[in-house]
């Protein structure tokens, strides 16, 4: 082999070695690039994992919004219930409870009349010369008696005076089956009365215009100018106390 050929052979070998080195360097560079991208790729899953974490927070915020909505609903329900209760409570407090009197005239007892009250007359031994009148309610409703019995004995043109000292605090009302009482002083006990006469009839008018006919004791009664009646009372003691 000539010297020239030997140089070419060495040059070729050197070139081959250089090319091989370059190829190896290129391969290493490719491998390095791939390795660099791998961490980037692995960071992406890490990013993906962080997103679920953010996602978990979002449901949390969503829950808070739901709670807020529930709070609004609760407030609305409370408001609605409160409003309903208030309205319900007002009606009942605005309306009247059942059977309670409102104080109107329709709730007050009416006036008694001869059709629903029976009056009887009875002589008593004490006090002297007194007659006891008993007015019994024979009707089905409570009624109010007149202030006093405007008694007319026989054919008298006027009614006897009433003893003002016997006036009660209010009119006497009688329930069905109950009675009111009035006393009558027929004549003076000492004979000082004048214009006396015997009678066996007695009539007592009511405020509605009806008139009750009262049967007197057998033999009639004697009356004179001392004739006086009491107001209707709730007891016989009060009626005969004058």
C-alpha angles and dihedrals in degrees: 000000000000125000090248093053091049091054091051090050092051091045091051091048091048090049091049091050091049092050090048090051091049091049091050091049090051091050091050090049091053090048091049091050091050091050091050092051091049094066088047088052091047090050088058093063087047087054089047090054091050090053093060087051089054087044090055090053090051093057086049089056088044089054090051089052089049090049089049089051090048088050089053090047091048090049090048092048091047091048091047093046091044090050091047093048091047092050092045091048092048094052094052089041087044095043121066117255110243117281095006114139116238093198095252121148090250089068094054122093114260126236119279120247137192089259095065103027127067117201123202130184126215132179116230130203094222128075097028120250093011131138124201117217118200120194112195122191107232093173132089099249136059112257138183121245120222114265091263139347110274090210121193113196114200113319097338114153094208138041122245120258120261124238103244091199089071096056110130124217091255141008116284115251123194125206120214108292093012128109143218123209138215132180126220124203100209101187143345115281095220097050094250093126120100139211092033122178142170120247138172100190131080131175128184120193125212127217093254090062096258118129128214119211110215123203112227125214115280111284093025128248137278118235134180138169091295088071108135135161132205129226116267108276137193094233138039091233091061091044093053097038094093 
